[in-house]
Amino acid sequence: MSCAPTRTGADAAVVDAAILAIEHALSPEQMDRVLAGTSPR
């Protein structure tokens, strides 16, 4: 499988649901780190 970030409709729905759950679970600062792909050190 490819590592390209393309998503089908179903995959996008799953990812969007996961992102929503993460957003509610994390603080804005933590969410920024997740989106930036960096881990807090």
Helices and strands as residue ranges (DSSP letters): H 9-25, H 28-36
